[in-house]
Amino acid sequence: MVDSTTFWNKVAEKYARTPIADMTSYDYTLERTAAHLKPGDRVLELGCGTGSTALRLAPDVAAIVATDIAPAMLAVGRRKAREQGVENVDFVEAPAKTPPEGPFDAALAFNLLHLVDDLDASLAAIHDRLKPGGLFISKTFCIGTGRNSFKLYAIRLALPVMQLLGKAPPVTFLTEAELDNAITRAGFDLVEQESFPAKDPRRFLVARRR
């Protein structure tokens, strides 16, 4: 079994070439996110991958510090930023539980929280890096909705073999209630939550630091 950093380094270029599977849902997520951001905001993104989200949101804010554990992912992000002429995104190698120092007005984590090795430590670090009243916005795969049970069964059946072959990273399966409770426990108040799309939903949350 490979560790997460090795896995994401290995797949970085292929990941960058793979089209987003549900562009409608992705666009909707970014629209919802941008509605909570202000032009003067300094934003932290955790698990930025190849930088697509940071580069899309860059015109809406003053600056984004986009972090990931995989140097190969960050290299792709820097290349895309140069090609697109985006100058207010800084790509930094860092795990979710030890992100760069703040303070930040907002922190983002999309398709990440089920992949971190210590959810409570990661959420505590995010809380620490935000200004009082700052926003944490996330979208996360969760189990137990009843709408993805067959797909989830197939994934859980195949995952150990895929991980053994180095074809999948470590994953933690969270219910929506477990995710909501963990974020609240870390010192946040939930201000917006929704699970979408209807097929294969993800939990979208906006939480404010207490």
C-alpha positions as CSV (number, residue, x, y, z in Angstrom):
1,M,0.0,0.0,0.0
2,V,1.4,3.4,-0.9
3,D,1.1,6.5,1.3
4,S,-1.1,9.4,0.2
5,T,1.8,11.6,-0.9
6,T,3.3,8.9,-3.1
7,F,-0.1,8.1,-4.6
8,W,-1.0,11.7,-5.5
9,N,2.5,12.5,-6.9
10,K,2.2,9.4,-9.2
11,V,-1.2,10.4,-10.6
12,A,-0.7,14.2,-10.8
13,E,-0.4,14.5,-14.6
14,K,-3.2,12.1,-15.3
15,Y,-5.4,13.8,-12.8
16,A,-4.7,17.1,-14.5
17,R,-5.8,15.7,-17.9
18,T,-9.0,14.0,-16.6
19,P,-12.1,16.1,-17.2
20,I,-14.3,16.9,-14.2
21,A,-17.0,14.2,-14.1
22,D,-19.9,16.5,-13.1
23,M,-19.1,20.1,-14.3
24,T,-22.6,21.3,-13.5
25,S,-22.2,20.3,-9.8
26,Y,-18.6,21.7,-9.8
27,D,-19.7,25.1,-11.2
28,Y,-22.6,25.2,-8.7
29,T,-20.2,24.5,-5.8
30,L,-17.9,27.3,-6.9
31,E,-20.8,29.7,-7.3
32,R,-22.0,28.9,-3.8
33,T,-18.5,29.3,-2.5
34,A,-17.8,32.6,-4.3
35,A,-21.0,34.1,-2.8
36,H,-19.4,33.9,0.6
37,L,-16.0,35.5,-0.4
38,K,-15.1,39.1,-0.6
39,P,-12.7,41.0,-2.9
40,G,-10.3,41.7,0.0
41,D,-10.2,38.2,1.4
42,R,-7.1,36.2,2.0
43,V,-8.1,32.5,1.5
44,L,-6.5,29.2,2.4
45,E,-7.3,26.2,0.3
46,L,-6.3,22.7,1.6
47,G,-5.9,19.8,-0.7
48,C,-5.8,22.0,-3.8
49,G,-4.6,19.3,-6.1
50,T,-3.6,20.8,-9.5
51,G,-5.1,24.2,-8.6
52,S,-8.3,24.3,-10.7
53,T,-10.5,25.6,-7.9
54,A,-8.0,28.1,-6.6
55,L,-7.5,29.5,-10.1
56,R,-11.2,29.7,-10.7
57,L,-11.8,31.6,-7.5
58,A,-8.7,33.8,-7.7
59,P,-10.5,36.8,-9.4
60,D,-13.0,36.9,-6.5
61,V,-10.4,37.5,-3.7
62,A,-7.2,39.3,-2.9
63,A,-5.0,36.2,-2.5
64,I,-5.2,32.4,-2.2
65,V,-2.6,30.2,-0.5
66,A,-3.3,26.8,-2.1
67,T,-1.8,23.8,-0.3
68,D,-1.3,20.1,-1.0
69,I,0.8,17.3,0.2
70,A,2.0,16.3,-3.3
71,P,4.7,18.3,-4.9
72,A,3.8,17.0,-8.3
73,M,0.2,18.3,-8.0
74,L,1.6,21.7,-6.9
75,A,3.9,21.8,-9.9
76,V,1.0,21.4,-12.2
77,G,-0.9,24.1,-10.4
78,R,2.0,26.5,-10.7
79,R,2.3,25.7,-14.4
80,K,-1.5,26.4,-14.9
81,A,-1.2,29.7,-13.0
82,R,1.6,30.8,-15.3
83,E,-0.3,29.8,-18.4
84,Q,-3.5,31.6,-17.3
85,G,-1.6,34.7,-16.0
86,V,-2.9,34.3,-12.5
87,E,-0.6,36.0,-10.0
88,N,-2.5,36.0,-6.7
89,V,-2.3,32.2,-6.0
90,D,0.6,30.9,-4.0
91,F,1.1,27.1,-4.1
92,V,2.6,25.7,-0.9
93,E,3.4,22.1,0.1
94,A,1.7,21.4,3.5
95,P,-0.6,18.7,5.0
96,A,-4.1,19.7,6.2
97,K,-3.1,19.4,9.9
98,T,-0.2,21.8,9.6
99,P,-1.2,24.5,7.1
100,P,0.6,27.8,6.6
101,E,0.2,30.4,9.3
102,G,-2.8,32.8,9.0
103,P,-4.8,34.6,9.7
104,F,-7.1,33.9,6.8
105,D,-10.6,35.2,6.1
106,A,-11.7,31.9,4.7
107,A,-10.5,28.3,4.4
108,L,-11.6,25.8,1.7
109,A,-11.4,22.0,1.6
110,F,-13.1,20.3,-1.4
111,N,-13.1,16.5,-1.7
112,L,-10.5,16.3,1.0
113,L,-11.8,15.6,4.6
114,H,-12.4,11.9,3.9
115,L,-8.8,11.6,2.8
116,V,-6.9,13.2,5.8
117,D,-5.2,11.0,8.3
118,D,-6.4,12.9,11.3
119,L,-9.7,14.8,10.9
120,D,-9.8,16.4,14.3
121,A,-6.3,17.7,14.1
122,S,-6.9,19.0,10.6
123,L,-10.1,20.8,11.7
124,A,-8.3,22.2,14.7
125,A,-5.5,23.6,12.5
126,I,-8.0,25.2,10.1
127,H,-9.8,26.8,13.1
128,D,-6.5,28.1,14.4
129,R,-5.6,29.7,11.0
130,L,-8.9,31.6,10.6
131,K,-9.7,35.0,11.9
132,P,-12.5,35.0,14.5
133,G,-15.7,34.9,12.4
134,G,-13.8,33.5,9.4
135,L,-15.5,30.9,7.2
136,F,-14.6,27.3,6.5
137,I,-16.2,26.0,3.3
138,S,-16.0,22.3,2.4
139,K,-17.5,19.6,0.2
140,T,-17.0,16.0,1.2
141,F,-18.0,12.5,0.2
142,C,-20.1,11.0,3.0
143,I,-21.9,7.7,3.5
144,G,-25.3,6.8,4.8
145,T,-27.5,8.9,2.6
146,G,-29.2,5.9,1.0
147,R,-28.7,7.3,-2.4
148,N,-25.2,6.0,-3.0
149,S,-25.4,2.6,-1.3
150,F,-24.8,0.4,-4.3
151,K,-21.8,2.4,-5.5
152,L,-20.5,2.7,-2.0
153,Y,-20.7,-1.1,-1.6
154,A,-18.8,-1.6,-4.8
155,I,-16.1,0.9,-3.7
156,R,-15.6,-0.6,-0.3
157,L,-15.4,-4.0,-1.8
158,A,-12.7,-3.0,-4.3
159,L,-10.8,-0.4,-2.2
160,P,-8.5,-2.7,-0.2
161,V,-7.3,-4.4,-3.4
162,M,-6.8,-1.1,-5.2
163,Q,-4.9,0.3,-2.2
164,L,-2.7,-2.8,-2.1
165,L,-1.9,-2.3,-5.8
166,G,-1.2,1.4,-5.3
167,K,-4.3,2.4,-7.3
168,A,-6.2,4.2,-4.5
169,P,-5.2,6.4,-1.5
170,P,-6.2,5.8,2.2
171,V,-9.8,6.8,2.8
172,T,-12.0,7.3,5.9
173,F,-15.7,6.8,5.4
174,L,-17.7,9.5,7.3
175,T,-21.5,9.9,7.7
176,E,-23.0,13.3,7.3
177,A,-23.7,13.5,11.0
178,E,-20.1,12.5,11.9
179,L,-18.7,15.2,9.6
180,D,-21.1,17.9,10.9
181,N,-20.3,16.9,14.5
182,A,-16.6,17.0,13.9
183,I,-16.7,20.5,12.4
184,T,-18.9,21.8,15.3
185,R,-16.7,20.1,17.9
186,A,-13.7,21.9,16.3
187,G,-15.2,25.3,17.2
188,F,-17.4,26.2,14.3
189,D,-21.0,27.1,13.9
190,L,-22.7,25.6,10.8
191,V,-24.4,28.3,8.7
192,E,-25.2,26.5,5.5
193,Q,-25.4,22.8,4.6
194,E,-26.6,20.8,1.6
195,S,-25.9,17.5,0.0
196,F,-25.8,17.5,-3.8
197,P,-26.1,16.4,-6.6
198,A,-29.0,14.1,-6.1
199,K,-27.0,11.2,-7.7
200,D,-23.8,10.4,-5.8
201,P,-24.2,13.4,-3.4
202,R,-21.4,15.3,-1.5
203,R,-21.9,17.2,1.7
204,F,-21.5,21.0,1.2
205,L,-20.9,23.0,4.4
206,V,-20.2,26.6,5.3
207,A,-19.1,27.0,8.9
208,R,-18.1,30.1,10.9
209,R,-15.3,30.1,13.4
210,R,-16.5,30.9,16.9
